Amino acid sequence: MKLRTLLYCSLLSLAAGAPALGADLAVKAINKALTPVIPSAYPYQSSGLFFGVYTEGSGGSATATPAPGISAASLTTTDAGLGITLGYAWGSKGSNVAYSLEGDFGFTNFNGNNAGLALQGPLDFEQRFVVWTPTNYIAQLLPQSVQNAFGTLPPFAALQPGVTASNLQSGLAFGVEERDVSLSFAGLSANKEWLVEPVVKLLAMEQLSNGMALRAWAGVAIPTQGHIFGPIPGSVATLGPQYKVGVGAYF
């Protein structure tokens, strides 16, 4: 009889505790589901995923048969664009070298054909590998006279009061860009003709106390070393090196 009473009391205890246990598990499951897949701070001196937004402009020369009264030397091509970046960084506090593998997904207004930035494209993609090192580390490798001439390199300006900037990094990037150049061919619609070209960039990156990172860069794309893919094998115009400048914010 005593054994039956003990079992009955045990079952009552489990039944009373089950709702609390279920509620605790439910809260943990919700918290886990709300944990962001992409971190909210750029992985400075550590490894991890990051994302960002950027704007970039470019310009260069073009060789073609000009219209009457227009000098061939005056032909240029320019564009500007917006986009997002996804990447992964490898770094550690004990090393002066870090790496990142990045991809840009953006759009441009081709050669000023559209007023402002046209949200319908053309599309522009870039993949690159970047090697990073502290800018002060590079400066220490220079002769003392050169260091004295440049002085202390200033950080980027803070975005808002109370946010401080530090950890100035320099980067060298090698990559490939894919540009939709369909609109430069008469009769072609978007996403029909693509130019794939190598890209080299020099970057500067600053870490902010709120977890963001700011970047500025300059680079060059080399169409003459690239290739055109699409229904038209070539172009009546040959593009020279396209010089690029841009800025971005990363998280």
N, C-alpha and C positions, 0 to 999 in steps of 0.2 A: 504493500500500500504506500509505503514511504517512497519507494522508487517511482511509482506512478505519479505521485505528487511532485517529486523533483523534476521529472520530465515535463510535466504540464507547466510548471513555473518557468522552465528553460525556454519552452516554446513561446510563452507569453513575452519573455524578455527579448527574444529574437524578433518577434513581431513588432514590438515597440521600437526597437532600434533600427529596423529596416528602413523606415522613411527617412530618418536622419542620415543613414549611410547613403541612401539613394540620392538625397539632396546634395550631399557633399560631393559625390561622384559627378553629378550633373553640373555643379559649379565649376569643378576642375575641367570638365570637358568643354564648357563654354569659354573659360579663360584660355585654354589651349587653342580653341578655334579662333579666338580674337587676337592671338599672337601674330604679328605681321610676318609674312614670309620674307620680305625684304627689310633689312634693318633701317632704322631711322637716323643713323649717323654714318658718315663716310668712314671706312675702316682704316684710319690712319695708324701706321705701325702695327697693323694686324691684318688678318685675312678675312674676306667676306664679300658678299654681294653689295652692290650699290646701284643707284639709279640717279638720273639727273635730267635737266633741261638745258638747251643751248640755243644760241643763234650764231650764224656764221655768214660771212660775205666773201666773195671771191671775184677776181678780175684778171684778165690776161689779154694777150694779143690774138688776132686771127688773121690768117692769110687767105685772101679770096680775090676774085675779080670784082672790083667795086663798081658802083653805079657812076655814070658820067658826072664829073665835077667833084668826086670824093676821092681823097688820097688813100691809097692802099695802106699807108702807115697809120691812118686814123682809125682803122677797124679794130674794135675791141669787143670782148664779151664779158658781161658782168652778171652776177646773180646774188641773191641773198636768201637765207632760209632759216627755218625753225625746226626743232625736233627734240627727241628724247634719247637718252643714252642708258643702256644697260651694260653692266660689267661685273667683273670679279677681280679683286686685288689680292696680291700675296705680299705680306710684309711682316716684320718683327721688330721689336724694340732694340734688339741687339745688332741690327744690320743697317748700314748706310744705303742699301739698295733695296728697292721694292719693285714689283711688277704689276701690271694690270692688263687684262684682256677685255676689250670694249667693243660695243657695236652701237652705231648711230642709226636712227630711223627718222628721217625728216622729209621735208618737201621744200621746194624753191619756186621762185618765179623766174622762168628761164629768160635770161638776157633782156630783162626789163619789158617783156611783151605784155605783162599784166601790171596794172597799177597797184602798187603795194605788194603784199604777200598774198598769193592766191592759194586758198586752202585746198583746192583740187589738185595741186601738184605743180609741176612734175615731182616725182619721188626721187629721193636721194638717200643712199645707204653707204655706210662706211664701217669697216672692221679694221682694228689696229691692235698692235702690241706695244705697250709703253714701258720704258725703263725709267724709274724715278730715283732721285737722290737729293739730299738736302742742298739747297743752293749755296749755303755757307761752306759746305764740304767742297763744292766746285771752286768757290772763291779762294779757299786755302791752297789750292793747287796752282793758282796764278802767282806770278812774281809780285813781291811786296809793293813795287811801284804801281802796278796795275790795281792792286787792292786799295792802295791809298787814294788813287784817282777816283775810284767808284765810291769809296766810303762804305757805310753800312746800308745794305739794301733794305728799303722800307717795305713793310707789309702792305697788302691791299687795304683799302678803307673798310671799316666795319659797316655792316648793313644797317644796324640800328644801335641806339644808345645801350651801353652795357655789354655789347658783344665785342670781344677782343679777337685779334687775328695773330697767328703765329705759324711756325713750322712751314716756312716757305720752301717749296720743293720745285725742282726743275725736272722736266721729262723730255725724252726723245722717243718719238712714235714712228713706227713704220706700219703702213696699212694699205688697204685696197678700197677704192671708192667705186660705186656703181651709180651712174646718173642716167636718168631718163632724158634723152636728147631728142625724142621724137618730134617735138615742135620745131626743131631746126630743119626738118625735111618737109617740103610741101606735100600735102595730101596724107600725111601720117597722123593718126590719133595718138593719144598718150599711151605709154607702156608698150610701144612697138619697137623702138630703137634704143639700145642701151650702150653707154660708153663705160668700159671697165678700165681703170687707170690706177697706177701706184701713187701713193701719197706719203709724204714725209712731213712731220710737224715737230716744232719746238714748243713746249708747254711750260707754264708756270702755275703752281697750285698753292693756295693758302688755306690752312685749316682755321675754322672759326670755333669759338668756345661753345656755340650752340649745336655743334655736331655737323654743320655743313662744311663743304669745301668749295672754294671759288677757283675758277680756272680762267686763264687767258692764253691764247696761242696764236702762232703764225706758222704757216706751212706752204707747201707747194704740191700741186697735183700735176702729173706729167702725161698729158693726153698722147703725146707722140710715142710713149712707151706702152700705151694701152691698146685696147682693141674694141671695135664696134660690133655689136651683135644685133641682128635684126634683118628685115627684108631688104634693106639697102646696104650694100657692102661698104660703101665709102661716102665721102662728103665732098661737096664742091669747095668747102672751106677747111683749112687745117688750123687747129687750135694750138697755140703755143702754151708754155707753162702757165698754169692758173694759180695765182697767189691768193692764199686764204688767211683770214683773220677771224677770230671768234672769241666768245666768252660763254661760260656756263656755270651753273650751280648744281652741286651734287650732294646726295644724302645717303 
